[in-house]
Every structure is written in C-alpha cells, then in structure tokens.
Amino acid sequence: MASGEIIYPGKIAVPYEWSVGEYGSRFFYELKENRKIWATRCPRCKKVFIPPRKSCPDCFVHIGDWLEVGPGGNLITFTIVRYSAQTHITSAPFAMGIIQLDGSDTGLVHFIGGVDIEEIRSGMRVKPVFKEERKGNFLDILYFTPLEVTP
Amino acid sequence: MERVAIIGIGQTKYEREKRGETSADLVFEAVTKALNDAKIGIEDIDNVVTVSNDFWDGRTISSMAVTDACGSYGKNVSTVEGDGTFGAFYGLMRILSGSFRSTLVVSHCKGSEGSNHLITNAIFNPIYERAIGLDSISSSALQARRYMEKYGVTEEQCALASVKNHKNAKDNPFSQIAMDICVEDVMNSKALSDPIKLLDSSPISDGACAIILADEWMAKRVTTRPAWVKGVGHSADAYNLGDRDLAEPDALIRAAQKAYDMAGIQEPFREIDVAEIYDAFSYQELLWSEGLGFCERGKGGRLIESGKTTKEGMLPINPSGGVLSAHPVLVAGLARIAEITIQLRGEGNGRQVDGAKIGLAHGINGACGQAHCVWILES
C-alpha cells in the first residue's frame, strides 16, 4: 500500500499581455514623459480618481475629464514589510503605503522610500521620486518620500 | 421568504499539510460526512454548488475537477469562486427559485500546495499595485494600521483575539492551531508586516467543508435538528484599496443590516447568542465586530477587553477558534456556517455555548474584506 505522500512538483508560468487601456496609457505616458501624475474626475460627483477611471463606480457614468494631481500628498497608512517573498522586487524590510495625492479623492498604493523606515508616520507629507529611466509603467515612480526629509 | 434549513454539515480536520489526500479526496470526505449527518444519500441531492479557486488549485475551472468527488454526475452543478458563504448564498437562492429542493455546497482548498504570497499578490491589479508585491499580509497590515490609528485601537487589544481564539480552538477537534498563549506572546512573535505579527495571523491550511441546504418540506421530513436560515445579507465595496477608507467596513455594515432586517433583529449584540466571524488576522475580529453592530464604531478593542466575547460571555465570538486557528481559504466561511449549525444543535461539546438559539456566521471575499456575507441561523 502506497503511503500517499508522493509529491508531484509543478509550476504554472503563463505569459500575459495586459492592455492598460486608453486611460492607463495616458497615465503612464505622463509618468514617463513628464514626471506628472494625472487623474480623472467624475462629471457628476466631481470625485477625482487615481489610477484614472473611465467610469464612476458611484454615479455609474462615463468619465472624460482629466486633471493633474499632486505631486504632494498625505500618507494615509503604511506598513513595514519584514518578510521575504518571491513577489518582492526589493529586499525586506521595506515600506509601502497608501498615498492620497493633493487634489485626488482616492489613494494610491506604492513604496515609501528615501527615509529611515522606522521614521515613517501616517499623516506625513510625501511626494513621488521618479526613476531616471522610465518605461511607462507603475514602477516609473521609484517610491514616495517624505517632503520634509528630501530637499 | 420560504423557509430553508441547513440539514447536514461535514468538515475535514483542518491541517497545515494534508499529504495523504488530494483536493478531490477532501471533497469526498466532507460531502460523505454531510450526507451521513443529514442521514440522506447522494440521490437525495438535486443540485450542487462547488466552491474553489483556480489559482489555489493550479487548475483551470478547478470547480469542475471535483464533480466526481461531490457526486454531481447527472445533476445541476454550478460553481462559485469566492468564500464558501457566498457559495452557500447562491445555493440558498437556487432553492428559493423553486427549481430545487436540496443544495449541496462544498468548498475545498489546499493552501499547502501553492504559494500564498504569489497567489494573493495576484489579487491586485497587474497594471498598477501588483508590481510592488502587495499580498494578503501586507494589504491587511495597511488596513490594520489605518483602523488602529483612526480609532485608537491598540496592538494589545488585537492580540486578545489571538489569545481567545487559539484557546477556544483547544475544544474544536477540527482546528489546526490550538494553544494557550498570552498577549505578550503575540506581541513578541515575529513581525511580519507592521503592525501584523505572526500570532496575529491565520495559518496556511488544507481542508474541505460541505453543507446541505433544503427547503422546508424536505427539512421537516429529513431532520429533527434543522438550522433555519433567518436572514442573509451580501454586499461588496471597491476593488481598489485606495478607493476605500480601510478603517470603515461599509460593505459589512450593509450586509449585516440586510441580514438583520430579514431576520427581524434590532439589537444584534443582545439578540444573537453566538457568532463565528472571519478573523483572518486578529484585528479583523475587532473591526468586523464593529461592522456587525456588536459595538459602536471604534469600540472593537474595548469590546474584546470587556470579556463579553469569550465562550462564557454575553456574545461568544469564534468559540471554534475562528479563522485564526485554521484558514483554508474559500472553505473558512462555510466552516463558520457549519460551526454555527453545530452550536444551534447543542453539539459543540467543549466549545458549546449554553442555550445558543440564534447564531451568526460571516465570510469575506477579496482583499481587506472587499465583500462580506452574513448569515443568521436559528435552531
């Protein structure tokens, strides 16, 4: 009688080509070419969404208005990640948080860096630091850094 | 609403790694136990809802891979990809449609076979925040801090949920992690993602759970110990974490209100005898207690400090040990329904809450409780 404890190791690696869409493309173009963060605003409730949304989830109407937000913002919450995982592109410990950029009604989840991670506090004013070589994706923003720390 | 009852339940023991059983084996075990519990045969089941997730199973249309093991040949079988409470909700709707008399709902997961970080990272938008490595632990840490800072809830108060539930688990033969620990043990456990520590977190688990729902006609003929469905509510919130204030469980408040309205409950803390809620992390028991209206907003810490949610308290929460003591993803909510059924029958042995007549079971789906499903059951 077999013990039933034979393990069959497998792996699924499926490539995708995700469309970022018309709005995502404009968002990433502005990051890459102009180091600017653009959002969209609902014509009815005036709520400003980032990442940019093409429809308002509250009013359920099409959104066509664009505006620049930030670059300053408030750190709403954060965590210091202290474990290692395959999904991490930077070694632990590192910080991530939710940033509400000035002029936006929603938060953006991103890295918090350029600061001693033990000094990070909710409510801090932060601003984005862009990569020198930008590719038109979410990681064109290297991280958000406290305003008072970085000149 | 037509009366529908839970007439049978079956659970495997939840364990870190069930090497001896495939997912289908777990489904067969849970379904067989549920049928035996209801004292009916598979031929008495007229439709089946399977609950699974393709990423966890590493298989496309994973729900259809367990059709053999749940005895669904020749029957109407449909699927839910989400927590088991949502599968049960769908199963309930199928009976209420009048097209079916008895729904078997079965959920399985083998967390041990995949990679929690990779799979839960894939919850998030691949175009945006997935790239920063966000996963179930770090996203929950963002929520935990937001909640704790907004309302002044402390890490020590959250730790009390871990202490209480791991102790309760000692009386639950299905639980995975049962132990006597103190607040200091939780506080001193390994930091994972501040403010979440190892003992604030639920484990990786393998297991399956099945329940059988039946209409009144069948329930009255089959069982003398039905758990009647008095109310259900279901509500979802925004997908993007940044669209929500993570300290505000709005979807849960709405789901609970629907369930309470249906069940005629006006003062949940006073009227409900026992609750099983989805505490994937210790802070969630506090936050969800608020969303369920067991206390005022921001008072979840004080509620657990009061001792009123222990097994001997006014409203025992998670006498089974909760999700902190066993977390088979997708199964865990269905296990909450099974546990409440056990309580309402008075079959909880060491974890039995005296005189439990009305119970609440709760499940969540999506990151940081994006969606909630609330069940009110009555003996």
Interface residues (C-beta under 8 A of the other chain):
Chain A: S3 G4 E5 I7 G10 I12 Y16 W18 V20 G24 F49 I50 P51 P57 I76 T77 F78 T79 I80 V81 R82 Y83 A85 Q86 T87 H88 I89 T90 M96 G97 I98 Q100 T106 G107 L108 V109 H110 F111 S122 N137 F138 L139
Chain B: R19 G20 E21 G58 S115 H117 L118 N121 N125 P126 I127 Y128 E129 A131 I132 G133 L134 D135 I137 S138 A141 L142 Q143 R145 R146 E149 K190 A191 L192 S193 D194 P195 I196 A238 N240 L241 G242 D243 L246
